[in-house]
Amino acid sequence: MAERLMVSQAKISLVENGRRAISRRDVRDLCALYGVADQQVIDALMQMARESGQQGWWHAYGGLPRSAHVALETDVASLWTYASLAVPGLLQTPAYAPAVIGETIPLPTVEDRHPAEGAAAPSAHRQAQT
């Protein structure tokens, strides 16, 4: 691909790994290379390339860390999370953990407390039937 775009392999790697913003010329050339003919798609990709060089709102504050989460926040329209059988941490109440533990850890049965009685019960039942 680098040869066909007349750029270095290093540039392709930097763009692919998000370490360098893609230029509109590169978007145009990649669209031609991949046969993208839909002008709306090309225009949308060109707009994204144009916006990728702009600094985010957090740069004005200077002291905030540069993280992927902050960078992605500017484009988020909605957020979905998945937590199997658990309420996400920020939504948990003080009573939540005891309730979850009480429902998920089984209470001891008679057999657990008195194994000999539990094992003998079926045998005694069979003897009484004969």
Summary of the structure (lengths in Angstrom):
residues: 130
radius of gyration: 31.0
end to end distance: 84.4
largest distance: 92.3
contacts: 215
relative contact order: 0.05
helix: 61%
strand: 0%
